[in-house]
Every structure is written in structure tokens, then in C-alpha cells.
Amino acid sequence: MGIFSASAYVASVDRIDVDALVDGGIKLVLLDRDNTCVPRDAKVPPKDVCSWFEYAQSKGLTLCLVSNNIHLDQVQRSARELGIDGVGCALKPLPTAVFAALRRFGVEKHEAVFIGDQLFTDVAAGNLAGIKTILVRPQSEVDLWYTKLLRHVERIVLGHVKFEGEE
């Protein structure tokens, strides 16, 4: 599997099978914030994402936001709303924040997964760290200008990849 290939492709966070993660030995779920858990054009996570987080935590999973967002107050606010920890200024695709989270929560690489909406930051960071990765579709079409450029390249790289949970 290459640096820009996810372990799985799922339409959205709330469609990821929590029970399958637990059965697969996952203990730590690292998630991107913007357009993965919180739409870029909103300030709060949608109810379906909040419900997924509650269910995941009830099954014993530890969840943590790992975001490149430089507005640490936004990252921490979202983390509080979701009842989890959060890290901003993660500098993805560098895997430094992923390694720090593994150490912080005392988890081995095979016990962690990174979920995000960007191939060149989220998936790359997870893969460089040696953990499983799940690519989801962005929640909103609103993006930063440089992310919009990368989205065009993503479409080419992904080609006709089928995302689980899409009709």
C-alpha cells in the first residue's frame, strides 16, 4: 500500500463500523477536524457525528482530534463538544502528531487508525506513521484555496474508488 492509499474508503465518519474497529483490535481513533468531523462552513459537529462519537466511546474506543488548524481555540472547542482530546497545528502529512498521540495514549501502531477527508495530509500522515487509515468524503464543498487545488489532484489519484456507504 502506498503513502496515498487508504486502508478503507467510507462515505462519512458516521458510516464507519465501530464494532468492526473494535473487533479488529483498534483502541485509538485519530480524526481530522475540518470537513471530517466539523464541516468547514460550520462551527459545530453535526448530530450524526456526535452520535457516532458517543457510540464509539461507549465501545471503549479512545478518540482524539488531530488537526492542522492553526486556530487552537476552534480545535479545542470542537474537542470539548465531542468529549475528547484535540491537537492543533499538527503539521500533517508529517507523522509527528500521530506518534505523539500513540505515546500519549499508550497504544501500539496496530491498535490505531487515522480518519480524515484529505489524501495528501490525513491519509499520508497515518501511513507515514504506520497505522491504518480511513479516507472519508469531505462534509462540505467549502475549503481553503490550497485545499481546493489538492482536491483536484485527489480526484485524479482516486479515480473510480468506491466509498462504502455511497449509493
CORJO-V341008 format. One record per residue. RES is the residue in one small letter. PHI is phi as a letter, one per 30 degrees, with the letter a starting at -180 (none if undefined). PSI is psi in radians with two decimals (none if undefined). Layout:
RES | PHI | PSI
RES | PHI | PSI
This chain:
m | none | 2.30
g | d | 2.98
i | d | -0.51
f | c | 0.52
s | b | 2.17
a | d | 2.74
s | d | -0.55
a | a | 2.74
y | b | 2.05
v | b | 2.52
a | e | -0.72
s | a | 2.85
v | e | -0.80
d | d | -0.17
r | c | 0.00
i | d | 2.29
d | d | 1.78
v | e | -0.76
d | d | -0.65
a | d | -0.65
l | d | -0.86
v | d | -0.82
d | d | -0.47
g | d | 0.09
g | i | 0.18
i | d | 2.36
k | c | -0.51
l | b | 2.21
v | c | 2.01
l | c | 2.33
l | b | 2.44
d | d | 2.72
r | c | -1.14
d | d | 2.12
n | i | 0.08
t | c | -0.95
c | c | -0.54
v | b | 2.11
p | e | 2.49
r | e | -0.54
d | c | 0.31
a | b | 2.88
k | c | -0.19
v | b | 2.65
p | d | 2.52
p | d | 2.76
k | e | -0.66
d | d | -0.60
v | d | -0.76
c | e | -0.74
s | d | -0.72
w | d | -0.74
f | d | -0.79
e | d | -0.78
y | d | -0.78
a | e | -0.75
q | d | -0.63
s | d | -0.40
k | c | 0.08
g | j | 0.10
l | d | 2.47
t | c | 2.28
l | c | 2.52
c | a | 2.29
l | d | 2.37
v | b | 1.81
s | b | 2.55
n | d | -0.11
n | e | 2.22
i | d | -0.16
h | d | 1.49
l | e | -0.55
d | d | -0.65
q | d | -0.76
v | d | -0.81
q | d | -0.64
r | d | -0.81
s | d | -0.74
a | d | -0.77
r | d | -0.78
e | d | -0.56
l | c | -0.09
g | i | 0.60
i | b | 3.13
d | d | 2.81
g | b | 2.55
v | b | 2.22
g | c | 3.07
c | h | 0.80
a | d | -0.31
l | i | 0.56
k | d | 2.45
p | d | 0.05
l | e | 2.40
p | d | 0.13
t | e | -0.83
a | d | -0.58
v | d | -0.83
f | d | -0.71
a | d | -0.71
a | d | -0.72
l | e | -0.78
r | d | -0.81
r | e | -0.71
f | c | 0.04
g | i | 0.76
v | c | 2.48
e | d | 2.79
k | e | -0.74
h | d | -0.11
e | c | 0.19
a | b | 2.69
v | b | 2.54
f | c | 2.22
i | c | 2.21
g | a | 2.99
d | c | 0.00
q | b | 2.23
l | d | -0.75
f | d | -0.09
t | b | -1.12
d | d | -0.97
v | d | -0.75
a | d | -0.76
a | d | -0.80
g | d | -0.80
n | d | -0.72
l | d | -0.51
a | d | -0.20
g | i | 0.41
i | c | 2.92
k | d | 2.69
t | b | 2.54
i | b | 2.14
l | c | 2.24
v | c | 2.81
r | d | 2.57
p | d | 2.51
q | d | -0.40
s | b | 2.68
e | d | -0.15
v | d | 2.22
d | b | 2.86
l | d | 2.71
w | e | -0.71
y | d | -0.49
t | d | -0.64
k | e | -0.71
l | d | -0.78
l | d | -0.54
r | d | -0.64
h | d | -0.76
v | d | -0.69
e | e | -0.79
r | e | -0.68
i | d | -0.81
v | d | -0.72
l | d | -0.47
g | h | -2.08
h | c | 0.60
v | d | 2.32
k | c | 2.22
f | c | 2.17
e | e | 2.35
g | j | -0.04
e | c | 2.49
e | d | none
